């Protein structure tokens, strides 16, 4: 079983910054794509950013130019740098990973970390 643990959320004023982390652990042979999603109250979960094993990235239009996703393959960890935060960025942010174990490919979600943007 593969576990994902997010950290770094919190309360920030508009215009501020945060850095989220997501670390994967378990009997991992390889991690392929990793991604950040978010879910605001009353809304569906949406993809924020995705990064491949080779560090190719893609972003939701709403966060392009403000958020940056990176990864450290040696640590099985991804990061999300959130800059120029807006109240509409308020949501629970979830990490997702596609991984390979001896049992084959699978997907895992983290427990989520709350990001609140408010003055």
Buried (B, 14 or more C-beta within 10 A) or exposed (E): EBEBBBEBBEEBEEEBEBBBBBBBEEEBEEBEBBBBBBBBEEEEBEBBBBBBEEEEBEBBEEBEEBBBBBBEEEEBBBBBBBBEBEEEBBBBBBBBBBBBBEEEEEEBBBEBBEBBBEE
